[in-house]
Amino acid sequence: MKLRYLLPSIAVLLSIGAAGNLSAGEGEPQIRREAVSMRGDRAAGLMRVVIPSSASDANPLPDETPVPPDELDPALPPLEDIPEPQPEVPEDPPPFFGEPISGSFIWVLDRSGSMGARDQGSGPIEDENGNTVSQPSRIQVVKAECIKVLRQVKEDDHFAIVTFASSVSNFASLVEGTPSNVADAIQMISSMYPSGATAAHDALQIACNNYGNEIDKLFFLSDGAPNVTGTSAQILQNFPGWFQAKKDGGCSLVCVHIGNDGYAAQFMQSLASQNGGTYIHK
């Protein structure tokens, strides 16, 4: 009889369910009977045992499980209060009468007697002490412009100052833009006063022959034609030789004409043009 072989198999399957500690209602073996017609000595129907793999199969979780929010440190500011980093924008170099200054530069500045003149339409300006001057003299305009630039130079900038009237005063060497050097330069500029003749020849020679050749810009500022130590014609003849080494090193000449002297305008335009420089009339 085939029945005796079938019943032990059912018993084995049921014992597996018991060994798996399946509780009633959860993962309990389900016995289903397939409809089979009774024929002879065969059983009334074959039994199939279905065992769920786990309780989770019977009660599946939803597709999305809520995730608790991240914990925040109460000692830190809220996230919305933290500003996003802004890209650094490089600062523009300070201009000297419209011409940018950076790196290394030399100022050759006129402090002759004519620099005390006052030109119509040159004011108002703010002087080095923050005071408004409605009708400034030429030297006041120059001093205010120089000090404004000096207060913006960086420590890795380098500069030298040469001033001239009947004689020349100048820095002994090129200096770094440290606070101490800037303070000394501001003191020198502030103490300038208009007096004497115009020794531009010697001032330009000193500026070209001193301070090395790694100079970005050489500024020559004056309001009149040279009249001692050398004439305009002599400067136009000698200057290219003095300036050549600095020019080869990448230095640019900038001639700043302040005032309304026609001879000064002719001379400084010629000097700038001769040496591939820039002429500015203030």
C-alpha positions in Angstrom: 0.0 0.0 0.0 1.4 3.4 -0.9 -0.3 5.1 2.0 2.2 3.9 4.6 5.0 5.6 2.7 3.2 8.9 2.4 2.3 9.4 6.1 5.9 9.3 7.4 6.9 12.0 4.9 4.1 14.2 6.3 5.3 13.6 9.8 8.8 14.6 8.9 7.6 17.9 7.4 5.5 18.7 10.4 8.4 18.0 12.7 10.5 20.5 10.8 8.0 23.2 11.5 8.0 22.4 15.2 11.8 22.4 15.4 11.8 25.9 13.8 9.7 27.3 16.8 7.0 28.5 14.6 4.2 29.9 16.7 0.6 29.6 15.9 -0.6 32.1 13.4 2.9 33.2 12.5 4.8 30.9 10.2 2.6 28.0 11.1 2.6 25.2 8.6 -0.4 25.3 6.4 -1.9 22.1 5.3 -3.7 22.2 2.1 -5.4 19.3 0.4 -5.4 18.9 -3.3 -8.5 17.5 -4.9 -7.7 14.0 -6.1 -10.3 11.4 -7.0 -10.3 8.2 -4.9 -9.0 5.3 -6.8 -8.4 1.9 -5.3 -5.8 1.9 -2.6 -4.6 5.5 -3.1 -5.0 8.2 -0.5 -7.9 10.6 -0.8 -5.6 13.5 -1.6 -1.9 14.6 -1.4 -1.1 17.1 1.3 1.3 19.9 0.7 2.9 21.8 3.6 3.7 25.6 3.1 6.1 27.1 5.7 6.6 30.9 5.6 10.2 31.8 5.7 9.8 34.4 8.5 7.2 36.6 10.1 8.3 39.5 7.9 7.1 37.6 4.9 3.7 37.4 6.4 3.7 41.1 7.4 6.0 43.0 5.0 7.2 46.5 5.9 6.2 49.5 3.8 8.4 50.4 0.9 9.8 53.5 2.6 10.8 53.6 6.2 11.0 57.1 7.8 14.6 58.1 8.6 15.0 60.1 11.8 16.6 63.6 11.3 20.3 64.0 12.0 21.1 65.2 15.5 22.5 68.8 15.6 25.0 70.1 18.1 23.1 72.7 20.2 26.5 74.5 20.8 26.8 75.3 17.1 24.8 77.9 15.2 21.8 76.7 13.2 22.6 75.6 9.7 20.6 78.5 8.1 22.8 81.0 10.0 26.1 79.8 8.6 27.0 81.9 5.5 28.0 80.1 2.4 31.7 80.8 1.4 32.1 83.5 -1.1 34.6 83.3 -3.9 37.6 85.6 -3.3 37.7 88.6 -5.5 41.1 90.0 -6.1 41.5 93.6 -5.0 42.2 96.2 -7.7 45.6 97.9 -7.3 45.4 101.5 -6.1 45.6 104.1 -8.9 48.0 107.0 -9.0 46.2 109.7 -11.0 44.4 106.8 -12.8 47.5 104.6 -13.4 47.4 101.4 -11.4 50.2 100.8 -8.9 51.4 97.3 -7.8 54.6 95.4 -7.4 57.5 97.8 -7.4 57.5 101.4 -8.3 59.5 104.7 -8.1 58.0 108.1 -7.6 60.0 111.1 -8.9 58.1 114.1 -7.5 58.4 117.8 -8.2 58.3 120.1 -5.1 59.6 123.3 -6.7 58.1 126.7 -6.0 55.6 126.6 -8.8 53.9 123.5 -7.1 52.4 126.0 -4.7 50.1 127.4 -7.5 46.4 126.7 -7.4 44.7 125.6 -10.6 41.1 126.4 -11.4 38.9 123.2 -11.2 41.5 121.1 -9.3 39.3 120.7 -6.2 37.8 119.9 -3.9 40.0 117.1 -2.5 40.4 115.3 0.8 43.9 115.9 2.2 46.0 113.4 4.2 44.2 114.3 7.4 40.7 113.8 6.0 39.9 117.5 5.7 38.2 118.8 2.6 40.2 121.4 0.6 38.1 123.3 -1.9 40.9 125.0 -3.7 44.1 122.9 -3.2 47.5 123.8 -4.4 49.3 121.5 -6.8 51.5 120.1 -4.1 48.4 119.5 -1.9 46.9 117.5 -4.7 50.1 115.4 -5.1 50.5 114.8 -1.4 46.9 113.6 -1.0 47.2 111.3 -4.0 50.5 109.8 -2.8 49.4 109.2 0.8 46.1 107.6 -0.4 48.2 105.1 -2.5 50.7 104.5 0.3 48.0 103.5 2.7 47.0 100.8 0.2 50.3 99.2 -0.7 50.9 95.6 0.4 53.9 94.4 2.3 55.2 92.5 -0.7 55.2 95.7 -2.8 58.4 97.6 -3.1 58.9 101.4 -3.7 61.3 104.3 -3.6 60.7 108.1 -3.6 62.8 110.8 -5.2 61.8 114.4 -4.7 63.3 117.5 -6.3 63.4 121.2 -6.2 66.7 123.1 -6.5 68.3 119.8 -5.1 67.3 116.2 -4.8 66.1 114.1 -1.8 65.7 110.4 -2.2 65.4 107.0 -0.6 68.7 105.2 -0.2 67.3 102.0 -1.5 64.1 100.3 -2.6 62.0 99.3 0.4 59.2 96.9 1.2 55.7 98.1 1.8 55.9 97.3 5.6 53.9 99.5 8.0 57.1 101.0 9.2 58.3 101.9 5.8 54.9 103.2 4.8 54.8 105.4 7.9 58.3 106.9 7.0 57.2 107.5 3.4 54.0 109.3 4.5 56.1 111.5 6.8 58.4 112.4 4.0 55.5 113.2 1.6 53.6 115.2 4.3 56.7 117.3 5.0 57.1 118.4 1.3 56.5 122.1 0.7 56.9 124.1 -2.6 60.2 126.0 -2.9 63.1 126.4 -5.3 63.9 125.5 -8.9 63.3 122.3 -10.9 66.2 119.9 -10.9 64.4 117.2 -12.8 67.6 116.2 -14.7 69.4 114.9 -11.6 66.3 113.4 -10.1 65.6 111.3 -13.1 69.2 110.2 -13.3 69.2 109.0 -9.7 65.9 107.2 -10.2 67.2 105.3 -13.2 70.7 104.5 -11.9 69.6 103.4 -8.4 67.1 100.8 -7.0 67.9 98.0 -9.4 66.3 97.1 -12.7 63.4 94.9 -11.5 60.9 97.9 -11.3 57.4 97.7 -12.7 56.8 101.5 -13.1 58.7 104.7 -12.9 56.5 107.8 -12.3 57.8 111.2 -13.2 55.6 114.1 -11.9 56.2 117.7 -12.6 54.5 121.0 -13.4 57.2 122.8 -15.3 60.2 122.6 -17.6 63.6 121.7 -16.0 65.7 124.8 -15.3 68.7 123.6 -13.2 71.2 120.8 -13.4 70.1 120.1 -16.9 67.6 121.3 -19.5 64.6 119.5 -21.2 66.8 118.9 -24.3 69.5 117.3 -22.2 67.0 115.0 -20.4 65.6 113.9 -23.8 69.1 113.2 -24.9 70.3 111.4 -21.8 67.2 109.7 -20.4 66.9 106.8 -22.9 70.4 105.6 -21.9 69.7 105.9 -18.2 66.3 104.1 -18.5 67.3 101.3 -21.0 68.2 98.7 -18.4 65.0 99.2 -16.4 63.0 99.2 -19.6 64.6 95.9 -20.6 63.5 94.5 -17.3 59.9 95.4 -18.0 59.7 98.8 -16.4 57.2 101.3 -17.8 57.5 105.1 -17.7 54.5 107.2 -16.7 54.8 111.0 -17.0 52.2 112.9 -14.9 51.9 116.6 -15.9 50.1 118.7 -13.3 49.2 122.3 -14.0 48.9 124.1 -17.3 52.4 125.0 -18.3 52.8 124.6 -22.0 56.5 124.0 -22.0 56.1 121.2 -19.4 53.4 119.6 -21.5 55.6 119.5 -24.6 58.6 118.2 -22.7 56.7 115.4 -20.8 54.7 114.3 -23.9 58.0 114.0 -25.8 59.7 112.1 -22.9 56.8 109.6 -22.7 56.6 109.1 -26.5 60.3 108.7 -26.8 60.5 105.9 -24.3 57.2 104.0 -25.0 55.6 105.5 -21.9 52.3 107.0 -20.8 51.5 110.7 -20.5 48.8 111.9 -18.0 47.6 115.4 -17.6 46.1 116.3 -14.3 
